[in-house]
Structures are given as C-alpha cells and as structure tokens.
Amino acid sequence: LQNKISVIPNFIKKPIKNYKEPNFNSLVVSMVGRLSYQKNFEPFLDQLKVAHFKRKIKLKVKIAGDGELMSVFKNKYSHLIDNGVLELLGKIKDVDNFLRNSSLFCFPSLWEGYPNAVAEALRIGLPLVISKRLCTLNQFVEHNINGLVVNDDEIFINTENLIKNKKLLNKMSKNSFIKYQDLYTNSPVENWDMILKN
C-alpha cells in the first residue's frame, strides 16, 4: 500500500520575476495563520511580553488571521497592543503587500503538512524563523541558509537578533527567493498527470 501513496505539493502562485528586497527597515515580524492552538503563537508572544516589560523593544509583530483565540489574545496581550508592539489584523485581503512590508516571517506552528503561509513568505523573499519541530520541512527553510530553525523557548530572542542584522537578512532573503523557484518547479500539475496516467 505504501508504494501506492504519492505526495503531491499544493498549487502555489507563479514566482515573482525579479527579486526585490523586503522592507528590512520596517522591523516588522509577520505571522500568518488561524489564531488557534495548532499555530502556537503564544510562546513567541509570551517571550515578547516579558522582554517588553524589561526593556524597550525595537520591533513590531503583526499577525494576519482570525480564529477562536482572538479574544484571548486581545486580553492576554493588551499591554503589547496598547503600546503598538503587537497588531492583530484579523483576515486580510492582500497577503503579498502585508509580507512585503515585513522584515522577516516567524512560523512557530506545532505541526504542518504543506505550509502555504511559509511558501507565500518565500515568494516575497522573506527570511524565516521556524520551530525545530518543523525541521523536516527543509525544502522550505534551512538553518542559517534562508532562516533559523530554533527551539520554542528561544524563538523570540533569535528573531530579535536576526531582525537587527541587515546583512544576514539580505543574504537569507535572496536564498528564500531562490527556494521558492525550486518549490515552483516541482509542479503539482505534472505530479497529478503522472498519477492519472499510471
């Protein structure tokens, strides 16, 4: 039975023709996903909250997505929201524009199959910070190549350190852009065609 199982990647948008550097000066960490247990935003936000109480934070976190934890997040992180450090944007229409105005993309999810949000971030050329639980997704993110693969308890400090390093952001950004080209060449159309023919 295992020999009859085929893994087919999701359909993704065409690559952007020419690389354009994301807005590294924005100091925005973007996240995309349902505000739910699976997406695991809380460890990052909890660490951000502690750091903000101890010192002035020089980055901003924007989360695009809605979900059952929206009211929980609004209450739990009200201090960060009131101080302009955290924005909960809910559903957004233009994901590309949202990502273009970010410095990097953080993805702390507990589990994923084919992470469309990560693919969209790669398409824009964003460096990524992801959880070590997702280390098998190396076709999307390779540690120190186009992002960082880190433990949950260090996800905020690693993100903060990376966002300050524009030289490294630029290098990782270009590698993310290349990674997306590679993802796109593994066409689901060709995969489906081969399966149907067989």
N, C-alpha and C positions, 0 to 999 in steps of 0.2 A: 504493500500500500504506500509506503514512504516513497518508493520510486515513482509513483504516480502524482505526487504532490509537487506543484510548481509555485514558486514565489514570484509574483508579478508586482513591480513597483507601481505606485499611484501615478495618474496623469498629472503632470506639472506644466506650468507655463513655459513658453519659449524663453531661452536665455536672453538677457539684455545684451545688445550687440557690443557696446563699448563700455568698459569699466569706468565707473565714476565713483570717486571716493565718498563714502558716507560722511555725515556731519559729525566728525570727531570732537569738534568744539562744543557740541550741544551738551556733552557729559550726561546723555540720557541712556539709561539702561532700559531696553524694551523687553517686554514679555508678552506673549500671546497665548491665550487658552482659556478654557472654562474655569471659572473660579470654583474649583472642586478639589476634593481630596486627592485625586489622581495627579493633578498638575503640581501639587506640592510647593506652592508659593510661600507658605508660612515660614519654613526655616530661613529663607533669604530675608523675608520681611522682619522676622523676629531679630535677626542679627543687625539689620539696618536700624531698627528701633533702638537697640542697645547702643550702637555706635553713635546714633544721633543725640542721645541723651548725654553721652560722654564728651562729644566734640562736634564741631561744625562739619557737616557732610557736604562734599563738593560735587555730588552727583544727584540726579533725579531719576526716579523709577516710574515708568508708565506701563500700565497693564491694560491691554486691549482684550476684552472678553467679559462675558456675563456668566452668572451661574448661582448656584444655591448658597455660596459663601459670601455673596456681595455685601449683605447687611452685616455679617460677622466681621468682614474686613473693614468696613466703614467704621464700626465701633472700636475694634481692636487697634486699628492703626490711625485713629482720628488725629492724633498729635502729628503724625507724619503728613497726613493730608492737609491739615490746617497750616503747617509750615511750608507747604509747597514742595515737599520732598517726594511725595507719592501721589500719583494720579490714577484713579480707577476709571477708565474711559468707557467701559461697557462695550457694546458691539460697535465696530467701526466699519465704514464702507471702503475706505482706501487704505488697504494694508501696505501697499508699496510706499506711499507717501509717509505713513507712520514709521515704517522701518528706515526710510532714507534719512529721517531726522533724528536718528539714534546713533550712538557711538558704538554700542555692542548689543548683543542679544543674549539673554540669560534663559536657560531652559532646565529647570530643576525637577522635571517630571519623574514620578515613581516608576512608570512603565510606558512604553510606546511601541507601536508596530512600525508604521511608516510615518514619521513626524512631519506633516505638511508645514507646520509653522517653522520648523528648522529649515526646510527646503526653501521657503519664502525668504528667510533671512539670508541664506547663502546666495540666493539670486541677486539680492541687493549688494552683496559683498560685505556682510557684517561678520566681524569676529564673534565667536560664541563661547559661552561658559555653560557647561552642562554637568549633570551629576555623573559620578563614576558608575552608577547603576546602568547608565546608557552607554558604557564604554564599547559595547559591541557594535554600536552604530558608527563605526569608523569610516564608513563611506560618506558620512555627513561631517563628522568632527574628529580630528586627530589632535591629540595633546601637543601643544607648543608648535603646531603647524598652522591651523586656522582657528585655534581656540584653546580653551583649557578644559580638562576633564578632572573634576575635583570632588572631594567629599562634601556632604551636606553641611557639616559644621564649619567649613572653611569657604563656603560659596560666596558670601558677601565680601570678605576681605580679599579674596582672589579677584573678584570682579572690580572692586575699588582700585586695587593695584594696577590691573590691566588698563582700566579706563584712563589712568594718568600717563600711560606710556604710549605716546602717539606713534613713535617709530615702530613699536611692536604691533599696535593696532593696524597700521598701514600694511605691514607685511602679512599679517593674518587675514586682513580684508581681501587682499589680492588672491590669497590662497583659497578663501571661501568662494570667491567669484569663479575660480578655476574648478573647484569641487562641483559647483552647480552644473557647469558644462558637462562634466563627467556623468553626473546623475541623469542629465537630459539625454545623453547618448544611449543610455540603457532604456530604450523606448518600450513602454507597455504595449504599444500597438503591435510591434514586431513579436513580442512575447505571446500576446493573445493569438496572433496569426499562426505562430508555430504550434501552439496548443490545439487550435481548431483544426489545423491541417493534419495533426497527428491523431 
